[in-house]
Amino acid sequence: MADNNAVPKFAAYICSGCGIGDTLDVGALEKIATREGKMAVVKSHPFLCSTEGVELIRNDIANEGVTHLCIAACSRRAKTEAFSFPAAVSRANLREGVLWVVAEGSDHDEVRQEMAEDYVRMGCAEVKKMTLPLGNPDNKAESKRILVVGGGVTGMTAALAAADAGYEALLVEKSDALGGFARNLVKRVPFNAPHAEPVPTGIDEMAARVSSHPKIKVALSTTIAETAGAPGRFKVKLSNGAEETVGAIVQATGFTTYPLDKLPELGGGQANVTDQAGLETLTSAANGGAIKRTDGKEVKSVVFVQCAGQRGSGGNGDGTHLDYCSGHCCATSIKQAMYFKDQNPDIDTVVLYQDLRVPGMGEDFYRSAQTKGVTFTKGKVSKVTGGNECTVEFQDLILDEAASAAADLVVLATGQVPNAGVNLDEWTAINTLAEGGDEAAKQQRTALVDNTSVLKLTYRQGPDMPQFKYGFADSHFICFPYETRRTAMYAAGPARRPMDMFQAQEDATGAAMKAIQAIENVSNRRASHPRAWDLSFPKARLEGCTQCKRCTVECPFGAIDEDERRFPLFNEERCRRCGTCMGACPVRVISFENYSCDTVGSQIKAVNVPDEFEEKPRILILACENDAYPALDMAGLQRMTYSAFVRAIPVRCLGSVNTIWITDALNSGYDGVMMMGCKKGDDYQCHFVKGSELAFYRTSKIGDTLKQLSLEMERVQTQEVAITDNARVVQLINDYVAQLEKLGPSPMKGFG
């Protein structure tokens, strides 16, 4: 068992395998580690990740009292299991970061060796400022129960998935019965072969299974009154007066259909113009017989209008409604068209579409409808007139001519509007006014929480999960599906993104598994995605805190509250360990055991910066460990070469970059600093949501510092880099080096 109270003993282990020993002077690297790095133990090995090499290190830890070690070998992203030790570990990247990216040939031997020596210096400097994270012993999961909010298909599936995995689930549903939107459906789109006919929904059977499951507790006619606490210890008050403790939360609150009365150009609000939900009601009332309109007339002709008020200008509508596709509408219209054909094949049934989207086996379902006589016409609808005889005017996109169709009933395929709770941008604006004493804003804030909020969180950053601009719970489809900006709270189903019933069930299962993962991580004092298993947690030196609140405001995950003295109060179970708070802190009082202003600052200062007469510039790269640093590694794997004058330091997130690092680097004589982070904006790729955006904002304010140092603005750059940009990242570096060479050496050389 590691002991951080033991007398620290530092060691460096240098691998000479993978061509390192053939190209670099390993003996010189050992001297650097001994003399400049002040390592008590320095050893080299021809194959450090081998069983023999790993055993060498383990023996030194067990028998020589080594507590801190620097491994100079391959990238920190490689051999993570082999180099996992009960000690504080830093990695010096000699293979991907030096050997494979510096051009071959004797004319590069000197700069290549200097680059390797600097990385050894940096690794030794870093590990001396680290302690081994052991996790906070005060953190533990008080409950492994999972709260599922919403009793529709998504919520019931999530509860069953959790319960079948052995975890208790509390299912809260605001109505008096389970089933949600699907309870009102006559049939559903088929999930399985032969994908030819609408099938029973199975909702009653699913609800019965949920109600009888020994590990699921159901609370009907109930909503959330308050949610406080953190993962593993959420304290939830229900509207029925009960108080529950849960470990994680799945929000499966579904959707509502886009209001018909907002679509007057498509006949919304007029007689005999309905939406898909309205048609389900008419079909249910028919009870297997002829489908009739609300005035009692039997429907002999029907027109379905796809993308009604959806897909912006690409859909049917005036382009002022929903910009997105709701995913299920095309297959739903095909199903409903079959309602009519199955009841009476002579009913004239037309589906008007611009793009029919039925991926996968939905194509078979579409062909089945064609076989039954459903007419599919490619056209853009311009106007719908309701009444006793409805008229649909459209542009036939095949014949490129104006056309119209008469029908007894028009069905609009309207979109899904998520029930995701309070929009936090709106809440923040109102809350700011309320905290300033505005009485009207206080009343508005209370009403917003009481009437709109789903989770009613007591978080400083608002009562619900943050949302995308369309109102869906904020998650990233590629980087972290299911994840939201509230740790151990997962959105599933149409509250997360538009989807059909089959996709919602898959989504619910995934969210339940993520909830279980979050609970187990808390139980073992570990971080969740993306720094999974990280045992470090933020600590603040409160005696130096100025109570500026930047950490509480800028934390992307609402992990920091304020105590009664207005100091930051860290909820470590909520924390994703991104370090954004550390980058935000102007007085540098926030740190992690193995990542701090000192660990990075010491690396920056450890680099040997040549004087201006040697004409060897030094460029610092601060690279996001999630995208930019892997891109640099990939460049090395593909033997793409870039300047040997750069020194790259991986950072947890660009949001963790404290501007003091940039100032220190420039004061030390570095010729330039380049930061590489993830893409920002609406289509962001930042694993910590807004770290890259914050870094761009902070560095935009660094002009005053550069002016004081009489340095050009071009010496500091921030670039957006995707994980696939291995070729581009090489070009960025080489172009930047060329630009700095034109500017000339930094005037700060020799003053560091």
C-alpha positions, 0 to 999 in steps of 0.5 A, a space after each residue: 500500500 502506497 504511503 504519501 507520508 513516507 520519505 520521498 525517494 526519486 528514481 528515473 528509468 530510461 528505456 533504450 528499446 524501440 530504437 531509442 538506444 540506437 539513436 540517442 545517447 542514453 548515458 547522457 540522459 542518465 547523467 541529466 537525470 542524476 545531476 540536474 534531475 536530482 534522481 536518487 536512482 537512475 537506471 536504463 533497460 533495453 526493454 523497460 515494458 517487458 516483464 523483466 523491466 517492470 519487475 526491476 521497477 517494482 523491486 526498487 519500489 518494494 526494496 529501495 523505498 522508491 516513491 516517485 519515478 520518471 519513466 523515459 520511454 514511450 508516450 504516456 498514452 502507451 503501456 499504461 498498464 505495464 507502467 502502473 505502479 503504487 508510486 507517483 509516476 511521470 512520463 518522458 516521451 522519448 519515442 513518439 515525442 522525439 525519436 519518431 518526429 525528428 528527421 533522421 540523419 547526423 545533421 539532426 543528432 544534436 537537436 534530437 539529443 537536446 530535445 530528449 534531454 529536455 524531456 528527461 529534465 521535464 519528467 524529473 521536474 514534474 514528478 518532484 512536484 507530484 504525490 500519489 493520488 489515493 482518493 478521498 477517504 471521506 467519499 463513499 456511495 451512501 446508496 447504489 439505487 438509481 433514480 429514473 425520472 419518467 415512466 415512459 418506454 425509455 424510463 421503464 427500460 432504464 429501470 428494468 435494465 438497472 434492476 436486471 443488473 442487480 441494482 435497485 431503481 426508483 421510478 418516478 412518473 408524474 401521471 397516474 400510469 406507466 407508459 408515457 407517450 407510447 400508452 396512447 399508440 395503437 401499434 408501433 413500428 416493428 423492431 424485428 423481421 420481417 419488418 412488414 406490419 405494425 405490431 402491438 406496442 407491448 406497453 402493458 406487458 412492460 408496465 406489468 413487469 416494472 410494477 412487479 419487479 422486486 428491485 423497482 419501486 414505482 411512484 406514480 402521480 409524483 414529481 421531484 421537489 428537490 435534488 441535492 447532494 452529489 453522486 452516490 449521495 443524492 438527497 431527493 425530495 418527492 412531491 408525495 412527501 417522501 425523501 430518498 437517497 440515490 446514487 445516480 439519476 437517469 432523466 427519461 422525461 420524453 417529449 411533447 409534440 410540436 403544437 399544431 397551432 404554431 403551423 397555420 400555414 399548414 392548416 394547424 388549428 383548422 378542422 380535419 387537420 391533425 398530427 400523428 398523435 391525434 390520428 392515434 386517438 382517432 384510430 383508437 376510437 375506431 377500435 378496429 373499425 373505420 377511422 372517422 374524423 371528429 365530425 363522425 365522417 368516415 375517412 375515405 382519403 388521407 394525406 400525410 405531410 412529412 417534416 411539418 414545421 421541421 428541418 428548417 427550410 428543408 422541411 414543409 413549413 415556413 422555416 421558422 419552427 424546428 431546425 432538426 429532424 425528429 427521426 421517427 416521423 417517416 416510419 410513423 407515417 408509414 405505420 399510420 398509412 397502413 392503419 387505413 390500408 389494413 382497414 380498407 384497401 380502397 382508402 386513398 392514402 398519400 404520403 407527401 415527403 421531401 426526403 423519406 428517412 427509414 434507415 436499416 430495416 425500415 426500408 422493408 417496412 416502406 416497401 411493405 406499405 408500397 405493396 399495400 397501395 400507399 402512394 409516396 409523392 416527393 413534394 414540398 407543401 406550401 399550403 394546407 386548407 382544412 375544412 369539410 374537404 381539405 386541400 394540400 397545395 404542393 410543388 411536385 419535385 419529380 415533375 417540377 410543377 405545382 399540384 394539389 390534393 384533396 383529402 378528408 383528413 390531413 395528418 401533419 408529421 410534427 416534431 419532437 420537443 424535448 421535456 428537458 426542464 429549465 433552459 439554464 441560459 434563461 434561468 441564469 439571466 433571471 437569477 442574476 437579476 434576482 440576486 441583485 434584488 429584483 423582486 419580479 425576477 425572484 418571483 419569475 425564478 420561483 415560477 420557472 423552477 416550480 413549473 418547468 424544472 424536472 430535477 429541481 437541483 440545488 446546484 449553483 449553476 441551475 436547477 436542471 441539466 444544461 441544454 443544447 440550443 434546441 432544448 435537448 440535454 447537452 451531450 456529445 454524440 461522438 465523444 461522450 454519448 449519454 454523458 451530461 454536464 452533471 456527473 452521474 446524471 444521464 439523459 436518455 430517450 427523446 429528452 437527449 435527442 430525437 429518436 424512435 421507440 426502438 432507439 429510445 430503448 437502446 438509449 435507456 439501456 446505455 444510460 442505465 449502464 452509465 449510471 451503474 458505472 458512475 455509482 461504482 466509480 464513486 464507491 471506489 473514489 474514482 472519477 468518471 468519464 473521461 478521466 475514468 479511474 482517476 483518484 486525484 481530486 481538487 484541493 484549495 488552499 483557502 488562506 490564499 483564496 480571494 473569493 473571486 468565484 471564477 472557479 465556481 462560475 467556470 466549472 463546466 459540471 457544477 461541481 463547486 458550490 460556496 460555503 457559508 464564508 463564500 469560499 469554494 466548496 468542492 463536491 468531489 463526486 461531481 468533479 470530472 478532474 478537468 482542472 478548469 478551476 485550476 486554470 481559472 484561479 488567478 492566485 493559483 490556490 487550486 491543485 490536484 495531487 498529480 497535476 498542479 500549477 507547480 507540476 506544469 510550471 516546473 516542467 516549463 522552467 526545467 527546459 534548457 533555453 539556449 541564448 539567442 546566439 545559438 539560433 535554437 528557438 524554444 517553443 512551448 506546446 500545451 496540448 490537450 491530452 484528449 485530442 491534440 496530444 494523441 494527434 501528436 503521438 499519431 504523427 510520430 507513429 506515422 513518422 511525420 517530422 516536425 521541428 526539434 525546437 518544440 517542447 510539448 506538455 500534455 494538459 488535462 484540458 485547455 481549460 486547465 491552462 493557467 495564464 501564469 504558465 504562459 507568462 513564465 514561459 515567455 519570461 524564461 526566454 521561450 520564443 513562443 507558446 502554442 496551445 492546442 485544444 479541442 474544437 469549440 462552439 456548437 459542434 464542440 469536441 471538448 471532452 470537458 465541454 467548454 475548456 477550449 472555449 475558455 482557453 481562447 477567451 483567456 488568451 485573448 486577454 493576454 495582450 497586456 502581458 505581451 505588451 509589458 514584455 515588449 513581445 509580439 502578439 504572434 508569439 502566443 497562439 491557440 489552435 483547435 485540433 481534432 484527434 484525427 489532425 495528425 497531419 495538420 498538427 505537424 503543419 501547424 507546428 512547422 508553420 509556427 516555427 517558421 513564423 517565429 524565426 521571421 520574428 527573431 529571437 525573444 528579447 527575454 532570452 538570458 533574463 529567465 
